[in-house]
Amino acid sequence: MSMMPFMFWILLQIPADFTPVEGFADLDYTATPDRFGLLLVTGEDSTGNLDMAGDILDAVDSLPEGAVVELFVVSPDMAGHPDILALCTDFPGLPSTLVLVGHCGYIQLDPEFLTAEILDSWYTWGDPGSRRTGICNFCRRCNP
């Protein structure tokens, strides 16, 4: 099986709640100052990818009613995957989850405590009522 159909198959298995992106250009194009999103960075393990997608969806269900969360996915066959993968150094291995805040704010979340990490990120940077500044101090894209 060639790599391209295999990666396409992986994306077909990811729930439709996730918007496929090529890389930073797509993410930057959709960014707004109040964006709160989650990016699933997939790997070759389709079972692991599906499990992580399910964990993300479960965590999003734990957020307060009315929370607005954008969900994205990037697969290894996308041109920008290597650039995004370079941010996934705190918890090596794929799949991985990054929280996206505002125009730029990419923080890798601990997969062992994903729900707690997503909730913490929401209440720190996503909730309009409690949004704090300073995401740039933690962003892996600007501060590797």
Buried (B, 14 or more C-beta within 10 A) or exposed (E): EEEEEBBEEBBEEBEEEBBBBBBBEBBEEEBEEEBBBBBBBBBBBBEBBBEBBEBBBEBBEEBEEEBEBBBBBBBBBBEBBEBBBEBBEEEEEBBBBBBBBBEBBBBBBEBEEBBEBBBBBBBBBBBEEEBEEEBEEBBBBEEE
